Amino acid sequence: MHGGAAERRAVESTPLWKVWWVGGALLAALTGLLVWATDVAYTHGHEALGALANVARLLLYLAWFVAVWRCSRNVERALWTPLARAALLAGLVASAVLY
């Protein structure tokens, strides 16, 4: 439990741009891989694996969402905090509607 709090503080002290851009790039790459894996699984009749890949994709997005939200105040200009949070919420709504 103690390690989790230390990790949370480390994320919360990270500048927003790092979590947004570096984490977002990693998220995009992993999402692409999971979309491909989902397609292959469904094409070959493995619905459970396809569903698992979809769940993994959602969990990855939620992990990135939480990390960005927690460090959204780590900016030089306060305007970026509500903009980042609004973009996160829009992405969450889009994910819910599209998937």
C-alpha distance (Angstrom), angle and dihedral (degrees) to the residues before:
residue distance angle dihedral
M1 . . .
H2 3.77 . .
G3 3.83 91.5 .
G4 3.79 90.7 54.8
A5 3.79 92.1 57.8
A6 3.81 91.0 49.4
E7 3.80 90.9 50.0
R8 3.80 90.9 48.2
R9 3.82 91.1 51.9
A10 3.81 90.1 49.0
V11 3.80 91.4 53.2
E12 3.78 92.4 44.2
S13 3.82 90.9 54.1
T14 3.81 94.1 50.0
P15 3.81 115.6 105.5
L16 3.80 112.9 -103.7
W17 3.80 94.2 -122.5
K18 3.81 91.8 59.9
V19 3.78 94.7 51.7
W20 3.81 92.5 40.5
W21 3.83 98.9 47.6
V22 3.80 105.3 25.1
G23 3.80 94.5 36.4
G24 3.79 90.7 40.8
A25 3.81 92.4 52.2
L26 3.79 90.6 50.4
L27 3.80 89.6 46.3
A28 3.81 91.1 51.1
A29 3.81 92.3 50.4
L30 3.80 93.3 47.9
T31 3.80 91.2 44.4
G32 3.80 90.3 53.6
L33 3.78 90.2 50.9
L34 3.80 91.7 48.4
V35 3.82 92.7 47.7
W36 3.80 88.6 53.0
A37 3.83 91.2 46.7
T38 3.81 90.3 49.3
D39 3.80 91.5 51.6
V40 3.80 92.8 48.4
A41 3.81 92.0 47.1
Y42 3.80 93.9 50.3
T43 3.80 92.1 43.3
H44 3.80 90.7 55.3
G45 3.81 94.7 45.8
H46 3.81 97.5 -103.2
E47 3.79 98.9 130.9
A48 3.81 94.0 163.3
L49 3.81 92.2 55.6
G50 3.78 90.6 46.8
A51 3.78 90.8 51.3
L52 3.81 90.4 47.5
A53 3.81 90.5 52.8
N54 3.82 89.1 50.7
V55 3.81 91.0 51.2
A56 3.82 90.5 48.4
R57 3.80 89.3 51.7
L58 3.80 91.6 51.8
L59 3.81 92.4 47.1
L60 3.81 91.3 50.6
Y61 3.79 90.4 51.6
L62 3.79 91.7 48.3
A63 3.83 91.6 50.0
W64 3.81 90.1 51.9
F65 3.83 90.2 44.2
V66 3.82 91.5 54.9
A67 3.81 92.9 45.4
V68 3.81 92.4 50.6
W69 3.80 92.6 44.6
R70 3.81 92.0 51.0
C71 3.79 94.6 50.0
S72 3.81 97.0 36.3
R73 3.80 90.5 107.0
N74 3.82 91.8 58.1
V75 3.79 94.4 93.4
E76 3.78 136.6 114.2
R77 3.80 92.5 -132.7
A78 3.80 117.3 47.0
L79 3.81 90.9 -144.8
W80 3.82 90.3 75.9
T81 3.81 93.4 65.1
P82 3.83 97.7 66.4
L83 3.81 91.6 36.3
A84 3.80 92.1 53.8
R85 3.79 92.3 45.6
A86 3.82 92.4 47.7
A87 3.82 90.3 50.5
L88 3.80 90.1 49.4
L89 3.79 92.0 51.2
A90 3.81 91.5 46.8
G91 3.81 89.3 51.5
L92 3.78 91.1 49.2
V93 3.80 91.6 51.1
A94 3.82 91.0 46.7
S95 3.81 90.2 50.4
A96 3.78 91.2 50.5
V97 3.80 92.4 49.0
L98 3.80 97.3 42.7
Y99 3.78 99.8 41.7
